[in-house]
Amino acid sequence: FLDYFPHIQASWQMYRTETPQLALGVGANDIDGTIGDTTKIYSMAGAADTRPVMDVREMCRMIRSGGYEPVERDSFYRPVPRRDKLTV
């Protein structure tokens, strides 16, 4: 059934790192989520006082530890050209 979807996202904000890594292993091809300290919606909704925060290095580390190579993409899933590789 999921073969009909070209892209499946796994969000890290609510599940941190283990669940998105697992999702990559079973067919997700996009770890989605805001990078940086801009996830105010969780605390505004009455969640814990701490907001989920992840920077580019942490996200790359999470993706690589799952056995995949991180690629930055635009809204249309086209790779964003970079001079440098996404670093850990």
PyMOL commands that set and color helices and strands:
alter all, ss='L'
color gray80, all
select helices_A, chain A and resi 2-4+18-25+40-44+56-65
alter helices_A, ss='H'
color red, helices_A
select strands_A, chain A and resi 9-11+30-32
alter strands_A, ss='S'
color yellow, strands_A
deselect
rebuild
show_as cartoon
